[in-house]
């Protein structure tokens, strides 16, 4: 499961971190769905993330149905790290037909295991509690709204 070559997802992650990091977000137009899916390699024909058109919730939901399978958090292998594994995992917050937020799993053993872009804040690493707090201004979020997926 280990990969010794440079992982394209890590290159895309570095690109996103450089262009819309939290301390100095240079590019705010792109939604969190597009950023998460771009880093995970979904948009193979897009040369860079600045070329993304953005997704609405119905488009994000359709991509989720076609390219991911729902799992339990416990199904993510112990010791998983995106830098060392070919597997890719996605955290989805909200109704699966109308998701509110995508974040991909970087390292479940880290205190901030998820990476995503938050509106008006930029991209960065968060804990589940931090994500839920940042999204709570859009309405109450409970653990029943939290879902995990494996990219197929």
N, C-alpha and C positions, 0 to 999 in steps of 0.2 A: 504494500500500500504506500510505501515511501517513494518519493520522486526526487531524483538528484538534479534534474534539469531546472532551468529557470522556468517558473510557473507563470504563464500569461496572466492568470488571475492576480498574482502578486504585483505584476507590472501595472495592471489596471488599477489595483488598489492604491499603489504609490501615486499614480496619475491623479486619481480622485482626491487623495489626501493633499496633494500639492495645490490643486485648483480650487477646492472648496473646503478647506480645513476650518475648524471652529475659530481659531484665533484670527484668521484673515480670509473669510470666504470670498473668493474672487468671482465665483460663478454660481449664482443662486437659482437660476431658472430651472434647472433640472430637478425632477421629482425624485423622491426616495425609491420608488419602484424601479425607475430606470437605472439609478446608480447601483442598487444592489444587483440587479440582473446583468448590468454591464460588467461589473467586476466578476460575476460568476460565469461570464463568457456567453451569455445569451445572444447578444447582438454581434455576431461574428462579422457581419458585413460593414460595421461602423468603424471607421478608422480611429476615432478617439471619442471620448465622452462628450465633447463639445458639439458633436454632430448628432447627438440624440434628440429626438423630437419630443420625448416625454410620453407618459402613459397615463390614462385615466384609470379609475378603479376597475371598470369592467374589462379593460384590456389586460390589466395586471392579473385579475382573477382568471382570465382565459389562459394566460401564460402559465400561471400556477397549476391549473388543471392539466395542461398538456405536458408539462416538463418536470413536475415534482410529485412525490408521493408523501402523504402525511405519515408522520412517525411520532413516537413519544420522545421527549427529551432524553430519557434513559437509553434510547436506541442509538444515540450518538456514541461512538466507541470511546472507551476510557482512553485518555491520552490524546484524543483528537486535536490536531492543530492544522489549520488550513495550509500552513507553509510546508507540511510534511505529508499530507494526504491528497489523494486524487478525488476523494469524496467531497461533496459540497452540501452544506446544510443552510436552511433559511428559516428565520423566525418570522412569523406572520402575526400581526396584531390586528384583530377585528374580525368581522364576519368574512368568511371565505369567498362569498359572492361579491362583497364590497369591502375588500381589505383596506385598512387604514395605514398600515406601515409594514415595510419589509426591512429586515436587517439580516445580514448573513453572519453565521457563526464563525468566529476566528479561532477561539480557544476556550472551551467551556470551563477550564480550570482557572482561568484568569478572573480577576474581580470585575473586569469589564469585557465580557466575552463576545459582545456583538458590535458590528460596525454598520453604521447607516448614516443617512443624511436627515437631519431634523430641520423643518422649516424655520427660517429666520435665524438659525444657529450654525448651520453648516454640517460637515461630516465629521465623524469621530467614533470613538469607542464608548460603549455604555454597558451598564448592568441592566437587567430586566427591570428593576425598580426605577432606575433613571429614565428608561424609555417610557414606562407607564406613566411616570410623573410628568414628563415632557408632553405626552400625548393627552393627558387628562383635561387640558383646556378645551378639547373637542368633545368632551363627554366622559362619563365614567368608564373606566377600563378595569376589568377583573381578570383573574387567571383563566376564566372560561373563554376569554377573548384571545388567549395566547396559544399559538399553534406552531408546530415544528414540521419541517419538510426536508426530504432528501432529494437532491437533483437526480433525475434518472437519465 
